[in-house]
Amino acid sequence: MTFLDLRNTVGMIAGHLAATASRTLGRGSGGMIGGRVASRISPNLLRDLTQRMQVVIITGTNGKSTTTRMIAEAVTAGGLTVATNRGGDNMLPGVLAAVLENPNADVAVLEVDEMWVARVANEVNPDVFVYLNLSRDQLDRVGEISTIEQRLRQAINEHKAATIVANIDDPLITSAAWDSHNPVWVAAGQGWSGDSLTSPRTGGIIVYADDAVAPQTTDVPFASGNDTSVWWRAISLDADGSSDATDVHSFARPYPQWSWSAPSCDFQPGTPMDIHGPNGTMNAVINLPGRANRSNATQALAAACALGVKPAVAARGIAGVSSVAGRYANVNIDGRNVRLLLAKNPAGWQESLTMLRADSALVVGINGQVADGVDLSWLWDVEFSALAERHVWACGERGADLNVRLHYAGVDAEFVADPVSAILATPPGDVDVLLNYTSFRDTLVALKKRGYDL
């Protein structure tokens, strides 16, 4: 372990005490307060603790916690010890608290909020960045995604030796990673492209698929084989509105070094997939629902390999992930097989709708607290018409707004204010519960207080 002076030692002890007190008093997980106290006493503590560790930073609008857990399990399967923020506390105090939990770890696998990446990176000097996706999320609190893209770009420019595992199916992520000296391009797929219509690099427009002719190569397969992985490129517009497409390579989707494919569109837990990497194709099993989690797993595998873990070993670790901080957890509630899902923004909700079991009852819930983003106008961007054949229970602090949106989408919806009461209103059998951030958090607490094991 790195030598720690007296100030660092006192900071660690104080951080542990603050975190323990927070948990004992039922005020939270202790992740944020422990880090705040420790860093106030010893401002260089995170830098000192991580200087001998390998460090990977995972960020993006959606999928951070899941991908972080997958990488942590992949690295653990490779025989390395890991420090990671399993609870999702992903700003600087939470990152420090995660490292404090295991200061002797070989690898720090750190989920980091998009707005904090550059700052955290300057403290931990990461070996690997994993950039997942960018889309609108809490515009009232965070701001436009062009600002976030620039911050992610800044982090790479300040850490030129780091490896960047980037999703090339998202033009914003590709732009952020474009200047990397060590890119690992992954065709992870992109189910939501509504926020990637203009190029941050050229100021032109992004064109997709048939309008953007892909160059040919024999080195790697062009596409990932999943139906949300498409070629794109940026074109400029002349003053008269005509396109200038003479240089199709100025900013365009790179060819992937990693990609994935699946024999069917059944993305329920346990269904197989193939991951195509630099050393060939391997079969993998993902025990989480949804297309997006196949994408997360592909980037997690690429990141684990960048840290020196063998692909087959990493895949075994990833296969062991079946829930993440209560997300995707299954619990029996009075004869109901309840599965809990989390969605926080339009892209996440659109993706989560594809994860639902065909014959399950469905509860959806929305709060509008600061942590959710108080502006819920984005509800009208989600294609809730996909639920038109189902009866849905709408709940949460803003459940009445959600109920109106569902009715306009042609969905047979029923309003029940409290999420637990909404669950108990469903008939026995399979029930999918899809909630946004604070609604999910509060529902977990309520269920645990009732004695359910989550």
C-alpha positions as CSV (number, residue, x, y, z in Angstrom):
1,M,0.0,0.0,0.0
2,T,1.2,3.6,-0.7
3,F,2.7,5.2,2.3
4,L,0.2,7.4,4.0
5,D,1.2,10.3,6.2
6,L,-0.6,11.3,9.4
7,R,-3.0,13.6,7.6
8,N,-4.1,10.9,5.2
9,T,-4.5,8.4,8.0
10,V,-6.7,10.8,10.0
11,G,-8.7,11.5,6.9
12,M,-9.3,7.8,6.3
13,I,-10.4,7.2,9.9
14,A,-12.7,10.2,10.0
15,G,-14.3,9.2,6.7
16,H,-14.9,5.6,7.9
17,L,-16.5,6.9,11.2
18,A,-18.7,9.4,9.3
19,A,-19.9,6.7,6.9
20,T,-20.6,4.2,9.7
21,A,-22.5,6.9,11.7
22,S,-24.6,7.7,8.6
23,R,-25.6,4.0,8.1
24,T,-26.2,3.4,11.8
25,L,-28.6,6.4,12.0
26,G,-30.4,5.4,8.8
27,R,-29.4,8.5,7.0
28,G,-28.0,6.7,3.9
29,S,-25.3,4.4,2.6
30,G,-22.6,6.7,4.0
31,G,-20.9,7.0,0.6
32,M,-21.1,10.7,0.1
33,I,-20.6,11.9,3.7
34,G,-17.6,9.6,4.3
35,G,-15.9,11.0,1.2
36,R,-16.7,14.6,2.1
37,V,-15.3,14.3,5.6
38,A,-12.1,12.4,4.5
39,S,-11.4,14.9,1.6
40,R,-12.0,17.9,3.9
41,I,-9.2,16.6,6.2
42,S,-6.9,15.3,3.5
43,P,-7.5,16.9,0.1
44,N,-4.9,14.7,-1.6
45,L,-6.2,11.4,-0.2
46,L,-7.8,10.1,-3.4
47,R,-4.7,10.8,-5.4
48,D,-2.4,9.2,-2.9
49,L,-4.6,6.0,-2.5
50,T,-5.0,5.4,-6.3
51,Q,-1.4,6.1,-7.5
52,R,-0.5,2.4,-7.3
53,M,-3.8,1.1,-8.6
54,Q,-5.0,0.5,-12.1
55,V,-8.0,2.8,-12.5
56,V,-11.0,2.7,-14.9
57,I,-13.6,5.4,-15.1
58,I,-17.0,4.6,-16.5
59,T,-19.4,7.3,-17.6
60,G,-22.4,8.1,-19.8
61,T,-26.0,9.0,-19.5
62,N,-27.4,5.5,-19.2
63,G,-25.8,2.2,-18.1
64,K,-23.0,3.5,-15.8
65,S,-23.9,1.5,-12.7
66,T,-24.5,-1.7,-14.7
67,T,-21.3,-1.5,-16.7
68,T,-19.3,-0.6,-13.6
69,R,-20.7,-3.7,-11.9
70,M,-19.9,-5.9,-14.9
71,I,-16.3,-4.6,-15.1
72,A,-15.8,-5.1,-11.4
73,E,-17.0,-8.7,-11.6
74,A,-14.9,-9.3,-14.7
75,V,-11.8,-8.0,-13.0
76,T,-12.5,-10.0,-9.8
77,A,-12.9,-13.1,-11.9
78,G,-9.4,-12.4,-13.2
79,G,-8.0,-12.7,-9.7
80,L,-7.6,-9.0,-8.9
81,T,-9.0,-7.1,-5.9
82,V,-11.4,-4.3,-6.7
83,A,-12.5,-1.0,-5.1
84,T,-15.8,0.2,-6.6
85,N,-18.8,2.4,-5.9
86,R,-21.5,-0.3,-5.9
87,G,-24.0,2.1,-4.5
88,G,-23.8,4.5,-7.4
89,D,-22.3,7.5,-5.5
90,N,-20.6,8.8,-8.5
91,M,-19.3,12.3,-7.7
92,L,-15.9,13.0,-6.1
93,P,-16.9,12.3,-2.5
94,G,-18.6,9.0,-3.5
95,V,-15.6,8.0,-5.6
96,L,-13.3,8.6,-2.6
97,A,-15.6,6.7,-0.3
98,A,-15.5,3.7,-2.7
99,V,-11.7,3.7,-2.7
100,L,-11.7,4.0,1.1
101,E,-13.6,0.8,1.3
102,N,-10.7,-1.1,-0.1
103,P,-7.6,1.1,-0.1
104,N,-5.3,-1.9,-0.9
105,A,-7.2,-2.9,-4.1
106,D,-5.4,-3.7,-7.3
107,V,-8.0,-2.0,-9.5
108,A,-10.4,0.9,-8.9
109,V,-13.5,0.5,-11.0
110,L,-15.2,3.9,-10.7
111,E,-18.6,5.0,-12.0
112,V,-18.3,8.8,-12.5
113,D,-21.1,11.4,-13.2
114,E,-20.5,12.9,-16.7
115,M,-20.0,16.4,-15.3
116,W,-17.3,15.1,-12.8
117,V,-15.2,13.0,-15.2
118,A,-12.5,15.6,-15.9
119,R,-12.1,16.5,-12.2
120,V,-12.0,12.9,-10.9
121,A,-9.6,11.9,-13.7
122,N,-7.2,14.6,-12.6
123,E,-7.2,13.0,-9.1
124,V,-6.9,9.3,-10.1
125,N,-5.0,9.5,-13.5
126,P,-7.1,6.7,-15.1
127,D,-5.6,3.9,-17.2
128,V,-9.0,3.3,-19.0
129,F,-12.0,5.4,-19.7
130,V,-15.3,3.8,-20.7
131,Y,-17.6,6.1,-22.6
132,L,-21.1,4.6,-23.0
133,N,-23.6,7.1,-24.5
134,L,-24.9,10.7,-24.2
135,S,-28.5,11.9,-24.3
136,R,-30.7,14.6,-22.7
137,D,-31.0,14.1,-18.9
138,Q,-32.1,16.7,-16.3
139,L,-31.5,19.7,-18.6
140,D,-32.8,22.0,-15.8
141,R,-29.9,20.8,-13.5
142,V,-27.1,19.6,-15.8
143,G,-27.4,21.6,-19.0
144,E,-27.1,20.8,-22.7
145,I,-25.3,17.6,-23.8
146,S,-22.9,19.6,-26.0
147,T,-21.4,20.9,-22.7
148,I,-21.0,17.4,-21.4
149,E,-19.4,16.2,-24.6
150,Q,-16.8,19.0,-24.3
151,R,-16.0,18.0,-20.7
152,L,-15.5,14.3,-21.7
153,R,-13.3,15.5,-24.6
154,Q,-11.3,17.6,-22.1
155,A,-10.7,14.6,-19.9
156,I,-9.2,12.6,-22.8
157,N,-7.1,15.5,-23.9
158,E,-5.6,15.8,-20.4
159,H,-4.9,12.0,-20.1
160,K,-3.4,11.1,-23.5
161,A,-1.9,7.8,-22.3
162,A,-5.3,6.4,-21.2
163,T,-7.1,3.8,-23.2
164,I,-10.6,4.9,-24.3
165,V,-13.3,2.3,-24.7
166,A,-15.9,4.2,-26.7
167,N,-19.3,3.4,-28.3
168,I,-19.0,4.3,-31.9
169,D,-22.7,4.0,-32.6
170,D,-23.2,7.3,-30.6
171,P,-21.7,10.2,-32.6
172,L,-21.4,12.3,-29.4
173,I,-19.3,9.7,-27.7
174,T,-17.2,9.2,-30.8
175,S,-16.6,12.9,-30.9
176,A,-15.5,13.0,-27.3
177,A,-13.1,10.1,-27.9
178,W,-12.0,11.3,-31.4
179,D,-8.6,12.7,-30.3
180,S,-7.6,9.7,-28.2
181,H,-4.2,8.3,-28.8
182,N,-5.4,4.8,-27.6
183,P,-9.0,4.3,-28.8
184,V,-10.8,1.0,-28.5
185,W,-13.8,1.4,-30.8
186,V,-16.9,-0.7,-29.8
187,A,-20.0,-1.1,-31.9
188,A,-22.3,-1.2,-28.9
189,G,-25.5,0.0,-30.6
190,Q,-27.6,3.0,-30.1
191,G,-31.3,2.7,-29.5
192,W,-31.9,6.5,-29.2
193,S,-30.5,8.9,-31.8
194,G,-32.7,11.9,-31.2
195,D,-29.9,13.8,-29.5
196,S,-27.2,12.9,-32.1
197,L,-28.4,14.8,-35.1
198,T,-25.7,17.4,-35.5
199,S,-21.9,17.0,-35.4
200,P,-20.0,18.6,-32.5
201,R,-16.9,18.4,-34.7
202,T,-18.0,19.9,-37.9
203,G,-21.2,21.8,-37.1
204,G,-22.9,19.8,-39.9
205,I,-25.6,17.2,-39.7
206,I,-25.3,13.5,-38.9
207,V,-26.7,11.1,-41.5
208,Y,-27.4,7.5,-40.7
209,A,-27.5,4.1,-42.5
210,D,-28.3,4.1,-46.3
211,D,-27.6,7.8,-46.7
212,A,-24.1,7.3,-45.3
213,V,-22.3,4.8,-47.4
214,A,-19.8,2.7,-45.4
215,P,-16.4,2.2,-46.9
216,Q,-15.3,-1.4,-47.3
217,T,-12.6,-3.2,-45.3
218,T,-11.5,-6.8,-44.7
219,D,-9.9,-6.2,-41.3
220,V,-13.0,-6.3,-39.1
221,P,-16.8,-6.8,-39.6
222,F,-18.5,-3.6,-40.5
223,A,-21.6,-3.9,-38.2
224,S,-22.2,-5.5,-34.9
225,G,-25.1,-7.6,-36.1
226,N,-27.5,-5.9,-33.7
227,D,-30.3,-3.8,-35.2
228,T,-29.3,-0.6,-33.5
229,S,-25.7,-0.5,-34.9
230,V,-25.6,1.6,-38.1
231,W,-23.1,3.5,-40.1
232,W,-23.2,7.3,-39.8
233,R,-21.1,10.3,-40.9
234,A,-21.2,14.0,-40.6
235,I,-21.8,16.2,-43.6
236,S,-21.6,20.0,-44.0
237,L,-24.3,22.2,-45.6
238,D,-23.6,25.0,-48.0
239,A,-25.4,28.3,-47.7
240,D,-28.1,27.2,-50.1
241,G,-28.8,24.1,-48.0
242,S,-27.0,21.6,-50.3
243,S,-24.6,19.1,-48.8
244,D,-20.9,19.0,-49.1
245,A,-20.0,15.3,-48.8
246,T,-16.7,15.3,-50.6
247,D,-14.7,14.2,-47.6
248,V,-16.8,11.3,-46.1
249,H,-14.0,10.5,-43.6
250,S,-13.7,13.9,-41.9
251,F,-16.0,12.7,-39.1
252,A,-17.6,9.4,-39.5
253,R,-18.2,6.2,-37.5
254,P,-14.9,4.3,-37.1
255,Y,-14.7,0.6,-37.8
256,P,-15.2,-1.4,-34.6
257,Q,-12.6,-3.5,-32.9
258,W,-15.4,-5.0,-30.7
259,S,-19.0,-5.7,-31.6
260,W,-21.8,-8.1,-30.7
261,S,-24.6,-10.0,-32.2
262,A,-27.4,-12.2,-31.0
263,P,-29.4,-15.0,-32.7
264,S,-32.7,-13.5,-31.9
265,C,-34.3,-10.3,-30.5
266,D,-35.2,-12.1,-27.2
267,F,-33.1,-10.2,-24.8
268,Q,-34.4,-11.7,-21.6
269,P,-31.9,-12.9,-18.9
270,G,-29.8,-15.9,-19.9
271,T,-30.2,-15.7,-23.6
272,P,-26.9,-16.1,-25.5
273,M,-25.0,-13.6,-27.6
274,D,-21.7,-13.5,-29.5
275,I,-19.0,-10.9,-28.8
276,H,-16.6,-10.3,-31.6
277,G,-13.2,-9.0,-30.5
278,P,-9.6,-8.6,-31.8
279,N,-8.9,-12.3,-31.0
280,G,-12.1,-13.7,-32.6
281,T,-15.7,-14.5,-31.5
282,M,-16.8,-15.9,-28.2
283,N,-20.2,-16.9,-26.8
284,A,-21.4,-15.1,-23.8
285,V,-24.4,-15.2,-21.5
286,I,-25.9,-12.0,-20.0
287,N,-28.2,-12.5,-17.1
288,L,-29.8,-9.1,-17.3
289,P,-32.7,-8.1,-19.6
290,G,-32.6,-5.8,-22.6
291,R,-30.6,-5.0,-25.7
292,A,-28.8,-2.2,-23.8
293,N,-27.3,-4.6,-21.4
294,R,-25.7,-6.6,-24.2
295,S,-24.1,-3.4,-25.3
296,N,-23.0,-2.7,-21.7
297,A,-21.5,-6.2,-21.5
298,T,-19.5,-5.7,-24.7
299,Q,-17.9,-2.5,-23.5
300,A,-17.3,-4.1,-20.1
301,L,-15.5,-7.0,-21.7
302,A,-13.4,-4.7,-23.8
303,A,-12.5,-2.7,-20.7
304,A,-11.6,-5.8,-18.7
305,C,-9.3,-7.0,-21.5
306,A,-7.7,-3.5,-21.6
307,L,-6.9,-4.1,-17.9
308,G,-5.2,-7.4,-18.7
309,V,-8.1,-9.9,-17.9
310,K,-8.5,-12.8,-20.4
311,P,-11.7,-12.6,-22.4
312,A,-13.2,-15.9,-21.3
313,V,-12.5,-15.2,-17.7
314,A,-14.0,-11.7,-17.9
315,A,-17.1,-13.2,-19.6
316,R,-17.6,-15.5,-16.7
317,G,-17.5,-12.6,-14.3
318,I,-20.0,-10.6,-16.3
319,A,-22.4,-13.6,-16.5
320,G,-22.6,-13.5,-12.7
321,V,-24.3,-10.1,-12.7
322,S,-28.1,-10.5,-12.3
323,S,-29.0,-7.3,-10.4
324,V,-27.4,-4.0,-9.8
325,A,-28.2,-2.0,-6.6
326,G,-31.8,-3.4,-6.7
327,R,-32.2,-2.9,-10.5
328,Y,-33.5,-6.0,-12.2
329,A,-34.0,-7.6,-8.8
330,N,-36.9,-10.1,-8.5
331,V,-38.9,-10.3,-5.3
332,N,-42.1,-12.2,-4.4
333,I,-44.8,-9.9,-3.1
334,D,-47.9,-11.8,-2.0
335,G,-47.9,-14.1,-5.0
336,R,-46.5,-11.6,-7.4
337,N,-43.1,-12.2,-9.1
338,V,-42.1,-8.5,-9.1
339,R,-39.1,-7.3,-11.2
340,L,-37.8,-3.8,-10.6
341,L,-36.5,-1.7,-13.4
342,L,-35.0,1.9,-13.4
343,A,-35.3,4.5,-16.1
344,K,-34.2,8.1,-15.7
345,N,-34.6,10.0,-19.1
346,P,-36.2,9.6,-22.5
347,A,-33.4,7.3,-23.9
348,G,-33.5,5.1,-20.8
349,W,-37.3,4.9,-20.8
350,Q,-37.4,4.0,-24.5
351,E,-34.9,1.2,-23.9
352,S,-36.6,0.0,-20.8
353,L,-39.9,-0.5,-22.6
354,T,-38.1,-3.2,-24.7
355,M,-37.1,-5.1,-21.5
356,L,-40.7,-5.7,-20.3
357,R,-42.0,-9.3,-20.2
358,A,-44.8,-9.8,-22.7
359,D,-47.4,-11.1,-20.3
360,S,-46.5,-9.3,-17.1
361,A,-48.7,-6.7,-15.3
362,L,-47.0,-3.3,-15.5
363,V,-46.5,-0.5,-12.9
364,V,-44.8,2.7,-14.0
365,G,-43.9,5.5,-11.7
366,I,-42.6,9.1,-11.9
367,N,-41.3,11.5,-9.3
368,G,-40.1,15.0,-10.1
369,Q,-37.6,15.8,-7.4
370,V,-34.3,17.6,-8.0
371,A,-32.4,14.4,-8.4
372,D,-34.9,13.4,-11.2
373,G,-35.0,16.7,-12.9
374,V,-38.1,18.8,-12.1
375,D,-39.0,19.4,-15.8
376,L,-40.9,16.3,-17.0
377,S,-41.8,17.5,-20.4
378,W,-39.6,14.8,-21.8
379,L,-42.4,12.3,-21.1
380,W,-43.9,13.3,-24.4
381,D,-40.7,12.2,-26.2
382,V,-41.2,8.5,-25.1
383,E,-43.2,6.3,-27.3
384,F,-45.6,5.0,-24.7
385,S,-47.9,3.8,-27.5
386,A,-45.9,0.6,-27.4
387,L,-47.9,-0.2,-24.3
388,A,-51.3,0.3,-26.0
389,E,-52.3,-3.3,-25.6
390,R,-51.6,-3.4,-21.9
391,H,-53.3,-2.2,-18.7
392,V,-50.9,0.0,-16.8
393,W,-50.9,1.3,-13.2
394,A,-49.4,4.8,-13.1
395,C,-48.0,6.0,-9.7
396,G,-45.5,8.3,-8.0
397,E,-45.5,12.0,-7.0
398,R,-46.0,12.9,-10.6
399,G,-48.1,9.9,-11.4
400,A,-51.1,12.0,-12.4
401,D,-49.0,13.6,-15.2
402,L,-47.8,10.2,-16.3
403,N,-51.4,9.0,-16.3
404,V,-52.4,11.8,-18.7
405,R,-49.4,11.1,-21.0
406,L,-50.4,7.4,-21.1
407,H,-54.0,8.1,-22.0
408,Y,-52.9,10.4,-24.9
409,A,-50.7,7.4,-26.1
410,G,-53.8,5.2,-26.1
411,V,-52.8,3.2,-23.1
412,D,-55.4,1.8,-20.6
413,A,-54.0,3.4,-17.5
414,E,-55.1,3.5,-13.9
415,F,-53.7,6.0,-11.3
416,V,-52.6,4.8,-7.9
417,A,-50.4,7.3,-6.1
418,D,-48.1,5.1,-4.0
419,P,-45.9,2.6,-5.9
420,V,-46.2,-0.2,-3.3
421,S,-50.0,0.2,-3.4
422,A,-49.9,0.1,-7.2
423,I,-47.9,-3.2,-7.0
424,L,-50.5,-4.6,-4.6
425,A,-53.3,-3.6,-7.0
426,T,-52.0,-5.9,-9.7
427,P,-53.2,-9.5,-10.0
428,P,-50.9,-12.4,-8.9
429,G,-48.3,-13.4,-11.4
430,D,-45.5,-11.6,-13.2
431,V,-45.3,-7.8,-12.5
432,D,-42.7,-5.4,-14.1
433,V,-42.2,-2.2,-12.1
434,L,-40.6,0.6,-14.1
435,L,-39.7,3.7,-12.0
436,N,-37.5,6.8,-12.3
437,Y,-34.7,7.6,-9.9
438,T,-36.2,8.8,-6.6
439,S,-39.3,6.8,-7.1
440,F,-37.2,3.7,-7.5
441,R,-35.0,4.6,-4.5
442,D,-38.0,5.3,-2.2
443,T,-39.8,2.1,-3.3
444,L,-36.7,0.0,-2.5
445,V,-36.7,1.6,1.0
446,A,-40.4,1.0,1.5
447,L,-40.2,-2.7,0.4
448,K,-37.2,-3.3,2.7
449,K,-39.1,-1.8,5.6
450,R,-41.9,-4.3,4.9
451,G,-39.3,-7.1,5.2
452,Y,-38.7,-8.0,1.5
453,D,-35.2,-9.1,0.7
454,L,-33.7,-6.9,-2.1
